[in-house]
Amino acid sequence: MAVIELGDFQANRDLAGKLAVELNNHEALKPIDDAIAPAVLVEAFQDEDGDYLARARKAKQDADEQVAAYSFPTAASMASNGLELLRFVTPTAKVVNLYAELSFILGAARLGEKNPKAATEAFRLVRTVEPAFKPDAIRYLPEVVQAFEAAVRSAPTGKGKISVTGEGRVFLDGREIGNSPQWFDAPSGPHIVWL
């Protein structure tokens, strides 16, 4: 069965009605009798990711402002919350980019908290999910940009495996890699898995 979104125009409502009649009269395709079903074909689809994305974008903005205000624990908390929200959405290119930006802000906050190990992990995750990411050298202190570059340069090499036990499509660092449960090859370093 195909799902077709039609705009709320009279011609589309007529087409949806005709489609409903054809489906209802076909012996093999006849759905459960439901007077509301044809209306669903012309209603707007709900954006299941919209609320999570909006809240993650707000968390990014707030965390970035807190880094600029040298309120590093608050910035780290806000960036972490934004990252957690993105675990519930489909990892599109925009989502992966936002994830990288939030990870960078988290790294900057951890650096400000005098936690270089956590900063390095966050910065390496940025490079893993968004290889082309470059920090804004005007917006961020030179120490932050230098720490990011050092973390990327010193990233471990080699390969490992990641076990995904849930069932479904697996996205590693924003790229679909197969279905689970199973083990997947992965380069050394931090990763984000969407299932």
N, C-alpha and C positions, 0 to 999 in steps of 0.2 A: 504494500500500500504506500502510496506517495502522499506527502503532505504538501499542499500548495497554499501559499499565503496570497490572498487576494485583497486588494484595497477595498475600502467600504464605499463602492460606487454601485449604482443601480445595475449596470451591465454585469458586474462581478457577482452581485447578489442573485441575478437571474441565472448566471452560469452555475453558481453554487447550488441553486435550487434544481436545475436540470441534472447536475451531477448526482445530487441526492436521489432523484427519481430513478436514474439509471442504476445506481448502486442498489437501491431498495427493490428494484424489479429483477435483479440478477440473482439467480438461485444461489450461486457459490459466494457471491460478494455481499449479500444482503446483511447489513449490520443489525444489531439489536434495535428494535423500534424505539426511536428517541426523537421527539420533535425538535430538540435543541441542537442536534448534531449538525445540520446544515449551517446554522448560524456560527458555529465554531470556525468554519472555513473562511469567514470574512472578518473575524475579530482579530485584533492585534495580538501577536504572540507576546507572552510575558518574557522580559529579559531577566533570566534567572541569575545572571552574573552582575547586573547593574548595581544593585545595592552594595555588594561586596567591593566592586571596583570603585564606586564613589567613596566609600569609607576608607579604602586603601589609599586613594589619591589624597584625601583629606589628611590621613595619617602621615603621608609623605610630606605634604606641605607643612604640617605642624612640626614634624620631627626636624625638617630642614631649618625652620625658624628657631627651634630650640638649640640646634647645633650652633647657629649664628649668634645666639644669646649665651653661649657657653654653659647651657643647662644640659649637660651630657647625659645624666641618668634619665631625665625626662625624654630626651631625644631618642635614647636607646629603647626605652619602653614603647614610645610611639612607633618607631620604625619596626620593632618586633611585632607589634600589633598589626601593622599594615602587611607585613610579610605573612603573618598567620591568616589574615583575611584572604590573601591571594591563593592560598592552598585550596580554597573552595570553588575556584573559577576555572574555566577552560583556559589552558595556557596558550593563548594567541600571542602573536608578536608584540602587541601592545602590553599584554599582561607580563610577558617575560621582560620587556624593557622596564616596566614599573618595578618588577621584582629586583632587577639589577640596581635601579636607582635607590630603592629602599635599603638594599644590602650595602650599598656604598655609604649611605647616611648612617646606617648602623655601625659600619666600620669606623667612620669619622667619630661617632659618639663614643665607641669603645676606646678609641685612641685618646679622646679627651678624658676618659675615665682612668687613663693610665693602665689600660689592659691591652697591651700590644698583641698578645696571642689571639684574643677574640677579634681584634681589629683585622689581623692578618687573615683569619678564617673568613670573615665577612668580605674582605677585599678579594680574596681568591674566588669566592662564590660569585662575585660580580663578574669576573673574567670568564668563569665557567658558563654562566647563563647568557652573557652578552659579550662575546669576544671583542667586539669593536668599541666597547665602552671606554670613554676617556673622561676623566673628571674635569670639571670646569676650574681651571687654574686661577681664574679671577675671583670666583665665588668662594673657593676653599683655600685655607691656609697652605702655604708651601709644604709644611710638615705633613699635612694630610695627603696631598698629592704625591709627595715623595714616599710616604709609607705605603700608599696604594701601589705605586710602581715597584717598590722593593718587594712587596708581597707577591705580585705577579711574577717578577723575575725569579723569585726563590720557590716558586710552586713545585711540589714534588712531581717527578715523572714516574712513569710506570703504569701498570694497569691493575685493576682489581675487579671484584664482582660485587653486585648489589642484589640482594634477595628481596623480591616483592611478593608478599604472601596474599594480598587481597586479590580479588578477581576484577578484571577489566582491562581497558587500554592503559598502557603505561607511557607517561611522558617523562623523560629524564632531561632535566635542565631546559624544559620547554620543547623538546623534540620527541615525537612519538617513536618508540623503539620496539613496540610489540604488545602482546597480551600477557597477563599474569594469571596465575602464580607461576613464577620461574625466576631463575638467576639471569642477570644481565651483565655483560662486560661493561666496564666503565673505567675511565682514566682515574689515576690517583687524585685525591683532593675532595673538597666538599661538593655536595650535589643537592638538588631539590627534585623530589619525585612527586609527580601528580598522578593520581589513579582515578 
